[in-house]
């Protein structure tokens, strides 16, 4: 999967990260990727994703790679604590101020 994304990114003249950000950006006008970074060079590379143009065919190919049955496994390993281990009150108990 990574090899395919890397190959498509090379054809588009961008990095795999830029391709991923461009894919999210092309999901619609109500979607905005918010990548986190602490380095200016990474920020500049992320901004470059706005220049990546994806055709409907590109989007279909990327969708096939990211389909629910193609992506498997947990995001984090079992040894890494996540929000699932937290004791957070339900959203319905929060009060707006």
C-alpha positions as CSV (number, residue, x, y, z in Angstrom):
1,X,0.0,0.0,0.0
2,X,2.8,2.5,0.9
3,X,4.6,1.7,-2.3
4,X,1.5,2.5,-4.3
5,X,0.9,5.8,-2.5
6,X,4.6,6.7,-2.9
7,X,4.4,5.9,-6.7
8,X,1.3,8.0,-7.1
9,X,2.9,10.9,-5.2
10,X,5.9,10.8,-7.4
11,X,3.7,11.0,-10.5
12,X,1.9,14.0,-9.0
13,X,5.3,15.6,-8.1
14,X,4.6,15.7,-4.4
15,X,5.5,13.8,-1.2
16,X,3.3,11.0,0.2
17,X,2.3,13.3,3.1
18,X,1.3,16.0,0.7
19,X,-0.8,13.5,-1.3
20,X,-2.5,12.4,1.9
21,X,-3.3,16.0,2.9
22,X,-4.5,16.7,-0.7
23,X,-6.8,13.7,-0.5
24,X,-8.4,14.9,2.7
25,X,-8.7,18.4,1.3
26,X,-10.5,17.1,-1.8
27,X,-13.2,15.4,0.3
28,X,-15.4,18.5,0.1
29,X,-15.8,22.1,1.1
30,X,-16.7,21.1,4.6
31,X,-13.5,19.2,5.3
32,X,-10.2,20.8,6.3
33,X,-7.1,18.7,7.3
34,X,-5.3,20.1,10.3
35,X,-1.8,18.6,10.4
36,X,0.2,19.2,13.5
37,X,3.9,20.2,13.3
38,X,6.5,22.0,15.3
39,X,9.0,22.5,12.4
40,X,8.7,25.3,9.8
41,X,10.0,23.0,7.0
42,X,7.2,20.5,7.7
43,X,4.7,23.4,7.8
44,X,5.9,24.6,4.4
45,X,5.7,21.0,3.1
46,X,2.1,20.7,4.4
47,X,1.2,24.0,2.7
48,X,2.5,22.5,-0.6
49,X,-0.4,20.0,-0.4
50,X,-2.7,22.8,-1.5
51,X,-1.1,22.8,-4.9
52,X,-1.7,19.1,-5.5
53,X,-4.6,18.7,-7.9
54,X,-6.4,15.4,-7.9
55,X,-8.7,14.2,-10.7
56,X,-11.8,12.2,-10.0
57,X,-9.8,9.1,-11.2
58,X,-7.1,9.9,-8.7
59,X,-9.7,10.2,-5.9
60,X,-11.2,6.9,-6.9
61,X,-7.8,5.2,-6.8
62,X,-7.1,6.7,-3.4
63,X,-10.5,5.7,-2.1
64,X,-9.9,2.1,-3.2
65,X,-6.6,2.1,-1.2
66,X,-8.3,3.6,1.9
67,X,-11.4,1.5,1.8
68,X,-12.6,0.0,5.1
69,X,-11.6,-3.5,4.1
70,X,-8.2,-2.5,2.8
71,X,-7.1,-0.8,6.1
72,X,-6.8,-3.2,9.0
73,X,-5.5,-3.2,12.5
74,X,-5.4,-0.8,15.5
75,X,-4.1,2.7,15.2
76,X,-2.0,2.2,18.4
77,X,-0.3,-0.8,19.8
78,X,-1.8,-2.4,22.9
79,X,1.0,-1.0,25.0
80,X,0.2,2.6,24.2
81,X,-2.5,4.2,26.4
82,X,-5.3,6.0,24.4
83,X,-8.5,7.9,25.1
84,X,-10.3,4.5,25.3
85,X,-8.5,4.1,28.7
86,X,-9.7,7.4,30.0
87,X,-12.5,8.1,32.5
88,X,-14.2,11.0,30.7
89,X,-17.7,12.0,31.5
90,X,-20.3,11.7,28.7
91,X,-20.8,14.7,26.5
92,X,-24.4,15.0,27.6
93,X,-23.2,15.9,31.1
94,X,-21.2,18.9,29.9
95,X,-22.8,22.3,30.3
96,X,-22.2,25.3,28.0
97,X,-21.0,28.4,29.7
